[in-house]
Amino acid sequence: MQESELSRVLSIQISCPHCKRQSQHIVGYLIKQRQTGCPACIKPIDLTGEPWRSFLDRFDTALKELQPLYAAVD
């Protein structure tokens, strides 16, 4: 997977399943990872379940499609 510039600058909020706090995470990082950490409680957030993988795969596809348009808007 080639990382797009958009994947490095866009972030999304994730709710921690442990402490329920929300935190911002860079999309490109999440796409490549199997888990991320909650900055509040330091516990891992699992990204391997079907809902997460499906969401991140679709997000990755959309970013790849948008990248040429983004690059053209110099």
DRENZA-928146 format. One record per residue: residue in three letters; x negated, y, z negated of N, C-alpha, C in turn. Coordinates in steps of 0.05 Angstrom, whole numbers. Layout:
// residues N
{rec "Ala", {X, Y, Z}, {X, Y, Z}, {X, Y, Z}},
...
END
This chain:
// residues 74
{rec "Met", {-17, -23, 0}, {0, 0, 0}, {-18, 25, 0}},
{rec "Gln", {-13, 42, 19}, {-27, 68, 20}, {-11, 88, 4}},
{rec "Glu", {-25, 100, -15}, {-12, 120, -32}, {-8, 146, -18}},
{rec "Ser", {16, 157, -19}, {21, 183, -7}, {16, 205, -27}},
{rec "Glu", {12, 229, -16}, {9, 252, -33}, {34, 256, -51}},
{rec "Leu", {57, 252, -39}, {82, 255, -54}, {83, 237, -78}},
{rec "Ser", {73, 212, -76}, {73, 194, -98}, {56, 202, -121}},
{rec "Arg", {36, 220, -115}, {18, 230, -136}, {29, 255, -150}},
{rec "Val", {48, 269, -137}, {58, 294, -148}, {86, 292, -160}},
{rec "Leu", {101, 272, -152}, {128, 269, -162}, {128, 252, -188}},
{rec "Ser", {144, 260, -206}, {147, 245, -231}, {176, 240, -237}},
{rec "Ile", {181, 220, -253}, {208, 213, -262}, {208, 209, -292}},
{rec "Gln", {232, 212, -304}, {235, 208, -333}, {242, 179, -338}},
{rec "Ile", {229, 167, -358}, {235, 139, -366}, {242, 139, -395}},
{rec "Ser", {263, 124, -402}, {270, 121, -430}, {256, 96, -441}},
{rec "Cys", {244, 99, -464}, {231, 77, -477}, {252, 58, -489}},
{rec "Pro", {250, 32, -483}, {269, 13, -494}, {266, 9, -524}},
{rec "His", {243, 18, -535}, {237, 13, -563}, {246, 37, -580}},
{rec "Cys", {237, 61, -573}, {243, 85, -590}, {264, 103, -577}},
{rec "Lys", {272, 97, -552}, {293, 111, -538}, {285, 140, -529}},
{rec "Arg", {260, 148, -534}, {252, 174, -525}, {246, 173, -495}},
{rec "Gln", {248, 196, -482}, {243, 198, -454}, {216, 212, -449}},
{rec "Ser", {202, 203, -428}, {177, 215, -421}, {174, 215, -391}},
{rec "Gln", {157, 233, -381}, {152, 236, -353}, {129, 218, -344}},
{rec "His", {132, 205, -321}, {112, 188, -310}, {109, 193, -280}},
{rec "Ile", {84, 193, -270}, {79, 197, -242}, {88, 172, -226}},
{rec "Val", {104, 177, -205}, {116, 155, -190}, {95, 137, -178}},
{rec "Gly", {74, 148, -166}, {53, 131, -154}, {40, 112, -173}},
{rec "Tyr", {36, 121, -198}, {25, 104, -219}, {44, 81, -225}},
{rec "Leu", {70, 87, -228}, {90, 67, -235}, {93, 46, -213}},
{rec "Ile", {91, 54, -188}, {94, 36, -166}, {73, 14, -167}},
{rec "Lys", {49, 22, -175}, {26, 3, -175}, {24, -13, -201}},
{rec "Gln", {39, -6, -222}, {35, -19, -248}, {57, -39, -254}},
{rec "Arg", {51, -57, -273}, {70, -77, -283}, {82, -67, -309}},
{rec "Gln", {69, -48, -322}, {79, -35, -347}, {66, -8, -350}},
{rec "Thr", {79, 8, -367}, {67, 34, -374}, {72, 37, -404}},
{rec "Gly", {58, 55, -416}, {61, 59, -445}, {79, 83, -452}},
{rec "Cys", {93, 80, -474}, {108, 102, -484}, {89, 121, -500}},
{rec "Pro", {88, 146, -493}, {70, 164, -507}, {79, 170, -536}},
{rec "Ala", {105, 165, -542}, {115, 170, -569}, {109, 147, -588}},
{rec "Cys", {116, 123, -580}, {113, 100, -599}, {90, 82, -591}},
{rec "Ile", {77, 87, -569}, {54, 72, -559}, {61, 43, -550}},
{rec "Lys", {85, 35, -551}, {93, 8, -543}, {95, 7, -512}},
{rec "Pro", {91, -17, -500}, {92, -19, -471}, {121, -19, -461}},
{rec "Ile", {124, -7, -437}, {150, -8, -423}, {146, -26, -399}},
{rec "Asp", {160, -48, -399}, {158, -69, -378}, {171, -59, -352}},
{rec "Leu", {156, -61, -330}, {166, -52, -304}, {168, -76, -285}},
{rec "Thr", {168, -101, -295}, {169, -124, -278}, {197, -135, -273}},
{rec "Gly", {217, -125, -287}, {244, -135, -283}, {255, -127, -256}},
{rec "Glu", {275, -141, -246}, {287, -136, -220}, {297, -107, -217}},
{rec "Pro", {311, -96, -236}, {319, -68, -231}, {296, -49, -226}},
{rec "Trp", {275, -51, -242}, {252, -33, -239}, {238, -38, -213}},
{rec "Arg", {232, -64, -206}, {217, -70, -182}, {233, -61, -157}},
{rec "Ser", {259, -65, -157}, {276, -57, -135}, {276, -27, -132}},
{rec "Phe", {279, -13, -154}, {279, 16, -153}, {252, 27, -144}},
{rec "Leu", {230, 17, -154}, {204, 27, -147}, {197, 20, -118}},
{rec "Asp", {205, -3, -109}, {199, -11, -81}, {215, 8, -62}},
{rec "Arg", {240, 13, -68}, {255, 31, -52}, {244, 60, -53}},
{rec "Phe", {235, 68, -76}, {223, 95, -79}, {198, 97, -62}},
{rec "Asp", {182, 76, -63}, {157, 75, -47}, {163, 77, -17}},
{rec "Thr", {183, 63, -8}, {191, 64, 20}, {200, 92, 28}},
{rec "Ala", {217, 104, 11}, {227, 131, 16}, {204, 151, 17}},
{rec "Leu", {185, 149, -1}, {162, 167, -2}, {145, 165, 24}},
{rec "Lys", {141, 140, 33}, {126, 136, 58}, {140, 149, 82}},
{rec "Glu", {167, 148, 82}, {182, 160, 104}, {181, 190, 102}},
{rec "Leu", {181, 201, 78}, {181, 230, 75}, {153, 243, 78}},
{rec "Gln", {132, 228, 73}, {105, 239, 73}, {98, 255, 99}},
{rec "Pro", {104, 244, 123}, {97, 260, 147}, {112, 287, 148}},
{rec "Leu", {137, 287, 140}, {152, 312, 139}, {141, 331, 119}},
{rec "Tyr", {133, 321, 96}, {121, 338, 75}, {94, 349, 85}},
{rec "Ala", {79, 333, 99}, {53, 342, 109}, {56, 364, 131}},
{rec "Ala", {78, 363, 145}, {83, 382, 167}, {92, 409, 157}},
{rec "Val", {102, 410, 132}, {112, 435, 120}, {89, 450, 107}},
{rec "Asp", {68, 453, 120}, {43, 465, 109}, {47, 492, 99}},
END
